[in-house]
Amino acid sequence: MAPSLTTSAPITPLTPTLLRVAQHLARGLPPKEIGTQTGLSAETVRQYMRDIRESLHCPPRCQPPVIVHRLFATQQVTVPTADRPAPQLRPEDLLLLRAVAEHSDPRGTALAAKLAPADLRAALDQLLADTGAKDTTHLVILAHGWNLLPAEPTRTGASQ
């Protein structure tokens, strides 16, 4: 069974090399851009991403927003300071935000957000527009900067 956010296994501290890649990821950079900025090959970045996921006990298909959330929640990287105030979000927006940060599978995200899977895309698009986030990874980064996500992963049995 793949580990979830409910795992009690200790998080493995990242090596300096993995931490450097994780810091780029926590700034919202995609793997290709991380390679460009660090001078690492695409294959090396992919391997480091796998190593980071393993250190954080993320399953192989764990998506960047979930990885970034875990990097912040486990204090592996420093949460950036928000460059603007947090928007007023409704309780259902906060539920969706947490679901995006904790679930890689769209169906799991929809269920955790108490949405029909067919309604997930529209709800996500609206949340991205309301927050000014360019994508879900950026949304998670902003949310941590606004202190809208917990410092520790919740114990809600996340699906990955």
VEXDREN-2710 file (C-alpha; in Angstrom, 1 decimal):
% VEXDREN-2710
k/r/px/py/pz
1/MET/0.0/0.0/0.0
2/ALA/1.3/3.4/-0.9
3/PRO/2.1/5.8/2.0
4/SER/-0.3/8.7/2.4
5/LEU/-0.3/11.8/4.6
6/THR/-1.3/9.5/7.4
7/THR/2.1/7.8/7.4
8/SER/3.9/7.9/10.8
9/ALA/7.3/7.1/9.3
10/PRO/9.8/9.9/9.9
11/ILE/10.6/12.2/7.0
12/THR/14.1/11.7/5.7
13/PRO/16.0/15.0/5.7
14/LEU/17.0/16.0/2.1
15/THR/20.6/16.0/1.1
16/PRO/22.0/19.4/0.1
17/THR/21.7/18.4/-3.6
18/LEU/18.1/17.3/-3.2
19/LEU/17.4/20.4/-1.1
20/ARG/18.6/22.6/-3.9
21/VAL/16.2/21.0/-6.4
22/ALA/13.4/21.1/-3.8
23/GLN/13.9/24.8/-3.3
24/HIS/13.4/25.4/-7.0
25/LEU/10.3/23.2/-7.0
26/ALA/9.0/25.2/-4.0
27/ARG/9.3/28.3/-6.1
28/GLY/7.0/26.7/-8.6
29/LEU/9.5/25.8/-11.3
30/PRO/8.7/22.8/-13.4
31/PRO/11.4/20.1/-13.8
32/LYS/12.6/21.3/-17.2
33/GLU/13.2/24.8/-15.8
34/ILE/14.9/23.4/-12.7
35/GLY/17.3/21.6/-15.1
36/THR/18.0/24.8/-17.0
37/GLN/18.7/26.8/-13.8
38/THR/20.8/24.2/-12.1
39/GLY/22.6/22.8/-15.2
40/LEU/21.3/19.3/-14.4
41/SER/20.2/17.0/-17.2
42/ALA/16.5/16.2/-17.5
43/GLU/17.2/12.6/-16.4
44/THR/19.1/13.8/-13.3
45/VAL/16.2/16.2/-12.3
46/ARG/13.7/13.3/-12.8
47/GLN/15.8/11.1/-10.5
48/TYR/16.2/13.8/-7.9
49/MET/12.4/14.3/-8.0
50/ARG/11.9/10.6/-7.4
51/ASP/14.4/10.8/-4.5
52/ILE/12.5/13.9/-3.0
53/ARG/9.2/12.0/-3.3
54/GLU/10.7/9.0/-1.5
55/SER/12.2/11.2/1.2
56/LEU/8.7/12.7/1.8
57/HIS/6.9/9.3/1.6
58/CYS/5.0/10.4/-1.5
59/PRO/3.8/7.7/-3.9
60/PRO/5.3/7.6/-7.4
61/ARG/2.4/9.4/-9.0
62/CYS/2.4/12.2/-6.4
63/GLN/1.9/15.5/-8.2
64/PRO/4.0/18.7/-7.7
65/PRO/1.3/20.6/-5.6
66/VAL/1.3/17.7/-3.1
67/ILE/5.1/17.5/-3.1
68/VAL/5.4/21.2/-2.5
69/HIS/2.8/21.1/0.3
70/ARG/4.8/18.3/2.0
71/LEU/8.1/20.2/1.6
72/PHE/6.5/23.2/3.4
73/ALA/4.5/21.1/5.9
74/THR/7.6/19.1/6.9
75/GLN/9.7/22.3/7.0
76/GLN/12.2/20.9/4.5
77/VAL/12.1/24.3/2.7
78/THR/11.1/27.7/3.9
79/VAL/7.6/29.0/3.1
80/PRO/7.9/32.1/0.9
81/THR/6.4/35.4/2.1
82/ALA/3.2/36.2/0.3
83/ASP/3.6/39.1/-2.2
84/ARG/0.0/40.2/-1.7
85/PRO/-2.7/39.8/1.0
86/ALA/-4.8/36.6/1.0
87/PRO/-8.1/36.9/-0.8
88/GLN/-11.3/36.2/1.1
89/LEU/-12.1/32.5/0.5
90/ARG/-15.3/30.7/1.3
91/PRO/-15.2/27.5/3.4
92/GLU/-15.7/25.4/0.2
93/ASP/-12.7/27.2/-1.4
94/LEU/-10.5/26.3/1.6
95/LEU/-11.7/22.7/1.4
96/LEU/-10.7/22.6/-2.3
97/LEU/-7.4/24.2/-1.5
98/ARG/-6.6/21.6/1.1
99/ALA/-7.7/18.8/-1.3
100/VAL/-5.4/20.1/-4.0
101/ALA/-2.5/20.2/-1.5
102/GLU/-3.1/16.7/-0.3
103/HIS/-4.4/14.6/-3.2
104/SER/-2.8/13.9/-6.6
105/ASP/-5.6/11.9/-8.0
106/PRO/-8.4/14.1/-9.5
107/ARG/-11.1/11.8/-8.2
108/GLY/-9.6/11.9/-4.7
109/THR/-9.3/15.7/-4.9
110/ALA/-12.9/16.0/-5.9
111/LEU/-14.1/13.7/-3.1
112/ALA/-12.0/15.4/-0.5
113/ALA/-13.4/18.8/-1.6
114/LYS/-16.9/17.4/-1.5
115/LEU/-17.4/18.0/-5.3
116/ALA/-18.7/15.8/-8.0
117/PRO/-15.6/14.8/-10.1
118/ALA/-17.2/16.4/-13.2
119/ASP/-17.3/19.8/-11.3
120/LEU/-13.7/19.7/-10.2
121/ARG/-12.1/21.5/-13.2
122/ALA/-14.6/24.4/-13.1
123/ALA/-14.2/24.8/-9.3
124/LEU/-10.4/24.7/-9.7
125/ASP/-10.4/27.3/-12.5
126/GLN/-12.5/29.6/-10.3
127/LEU/-10.2/29.2/-7.3
128/LEU/-7.2/29.9/-9.5
129/ALA/-8.8/33.0/-10.8
130/ASP/-9.9/34.1/-7.3
131/THR/-6.4/33.7/-5.9
132/GLY/-4.4/34.9/-9.0
133/ALA/-2.5/31.6/-9.0
134/LYS/-1.1/30.5/-12.4
135/ASP/-1.5/26.8/-11.6
136/THR/-2.2/24.4/-8.7
137/THR/1.4/24.4/-7.6
138/HIS/1.5/28.2/-7.5
139/LEU/-1.8/28.0/-5.6
140/VAL/-0.3/25.8/-2.9
141/ILE/2.8/28.1/-2.6
142/LEU/0.5/31.2/-2.2
143/ALA/-1.7/29.4/0.3
144/HIS/1.3/28.5/2.5
145/GLY/2.5/32.1/2.3
146/TRP/-1.0/33.2/3.4
147/ASN/-1.0/30.6/6.2
148/LEU/-4.1/29.0/4.8
149/LEU/-2.7/25.4/4.9
150/PRO/-1.6/23.6/8.0
151/ALA/2.0/23.4/9.1
152/GLU/1.6/19.7/9.5
153/PRO/-0.1/17.3/7.1
154/THR/-3.6/16.5/8.2
155/ARG/-4.6/13.0/9.2
156/THR/-7.4/12.6/6.8
157/GLY/-6.3/9.6/4.8
158/ALA/-5.2/11.2/1.6
159/SER/-5.4/9.4/-1.6
160/GLN/-2.5/9.7/-4.0
END
